[in-house]
Amino acid sequence: MRWAPVWRRLVKHAGVQRYQNPQHDRRPSPNRPNLPRGQRPVLWGCPQRPATSTISKSFAEGTLPLSASSTSSVNGERWEKNDVQDLPWHQSETLQGSDTPRASAASNASELDKLFAKLTFNTATLTPPSSTTSVSPKSASSSKRFDRNNRRSLLSNLFLPLPYLNNSVPERAVHARGAGAHGYFESYGDRSNITATSFLNQAGKQTPVFLRFSTVAGSRGSADTARDVHGTAVRFYTDEGNFDIVGNNIPVFFIQDAIQFPDLIHAVKPSPDNEIPQAATAHDSAYDFFSRNPSTLHTLMWALSGHGIPRSFRHLDGFGVHTFRLVTDSGQSKLVKFHFKSLQGKASLIWPEAQALGGQDADAHRRDLWNAIEAGHFPEWQMAVQIMNEEDALAFGFDLLDPTKIVPQDIVPLTPIGKLVLNRNPTNYFAETEQVMFSIGHVVRGIDFTEDPLMQGRLFSYVDTQLNRAMGSPNFEQIPINRPRSRFGVHNVNRDGAMQQFIPSSIAPYMNNTLNSGSPRPATQNEGGFFTAPARRVVDGNYVRDVSPTFLDYWTQPRLFWNSILPAEQQMVVNALRFELGHVQTMMSVRQAMVGQLNRISNDLAVRVASAIGVDSPSPDPQYYHENKTIGLSVFNETLKTVVGLNVAVLSTTNSSDSLDQAKSIAQTLSGKGLNAQVVAEVFADGVDTTYIASDAALFVLRMGLLDCLIH
């Protein structure tokens, strides 16, 4: 392809005016008026090149010292002279008005001032110029025909203002869509009887935190209201280093071993041929995977209920998912599960409402979180643990190390240990929410891992993910949002790599050494360093590549969940399965296999789903049937603890001043109760917050009797 047509396309798609040379392409066009030679436009953000000659090689290489004056005025614009050295001048040319290259830089200050006086700049903005820059006819007539180097210069000038195309980090493979906030954790008391960690050893002690909410499957551009597991990743900036609980709003997970992670992600992501559907599991590969891997059933039941479509980030609970260890200074350990209970109360959308809200406001959840914090309605969660003895790992009828199982709260109650409060929004989304890089391997002394095979794999995979997002550099820990706030700061033996922000002085960055008195080295337990629980120090073991036989019951706990939710929530699960399996198109065997798995949970559930998707209703398969129930699993069985921060619409009309006055009065009363009350009318007027055309019922919380109880 010839060069000229390519150049025209580049300029056309960039939306800028091309440089007009008197000897090149004089044809007029709607986008390129046939102006006199001295009034031809230039590329935006680029200097008008001097007509006869320009600048010496010594100046282009930055060897000319600047004059004492730090700025010069050119065409009414003030320019820093340092900026001139960054311009893409040809190094083989000479200064304006000179026939030979400069022989010396002795008097370059005055020459530089002359150069500034002669240069013509177009306004450097990110929009095309609205007017042309004039050049004297004499200068224009003396211009030479553009050669290939000049064309290349213009091409490079075109892309000079476009580095933003490459100034981001790779999107997360999962949990790409997210929002976060800063806050603090306040300990309820001294927990040194169960853990040596310092942020839990004193009543009232506050620790800074950053909490990032997310959906799992969708891209950064997907809607907040997609039906999905929601991530709840919490970072505690303790005085001993960072501690990350990288969990979800559902207490169990799809798989039991990290080796299945690639398979899970490949299955639930959009189809690789057409990238459909986005942020949804209603497709063939997802349910093919679910039906062939019954470990997914428990999490799937949670996700298809109200837990998969929470009303807001403020109205969901968080879980650590895995079983951790808490260890005391003396080495005594307990098995624990972490919980974060919303003090706003749990609330969810229903499916039609979620679809409508996603269409009206794809940013509904992040907007709700941001607005609540800006209004001073700081969301809060109570942090609690379930504490179990090491010897009781198999005492509950399942394995405590199985991440697809919950410990029923009526069997092991929650023990509150503190309160988490979010009270500050990020200053910059990219620098904080996007660049925060969590890792389950971020732990502090007093907290230890278990032999959970999913946890063990995540210890490696999260570091690998962050290395990929940080362009292969191990120095992502030095980014401000990731940097520990302890007295040690970033304290590791990483030295080289991109984005190194410190200047290490040690010439012996290795262990063990004598050249630097033995440092760096890990701190011992007596020195306040991390230590492994004695119960985890396996002297010898028989390792096999297989699923533990204690992990093989996949249906009892999904049945427990089904029994523990309200009939209305059961119908939500049925409707969700009908919807999702209705989008499985390629193989009837996938639908049939999925109904077979559901039948092991509940024959009633399987029959209700099968009747809507063209599958024969199965006979009962009662091996795992039971009627047990537990607490804390239902969303709709709990009332909200507060209505603060909810959106309420007060409908009015601009055709009646009395209507507007009443609406404003009601809105003021509701706002005094902590609600976000908005007056809605036909058009904007005094006291009208939004219009009917910009509103929808999905954007507001409407409850019978709510206004009466708040007003009276």
Disulfide bonds with the S-S distance in Angstrom:
none
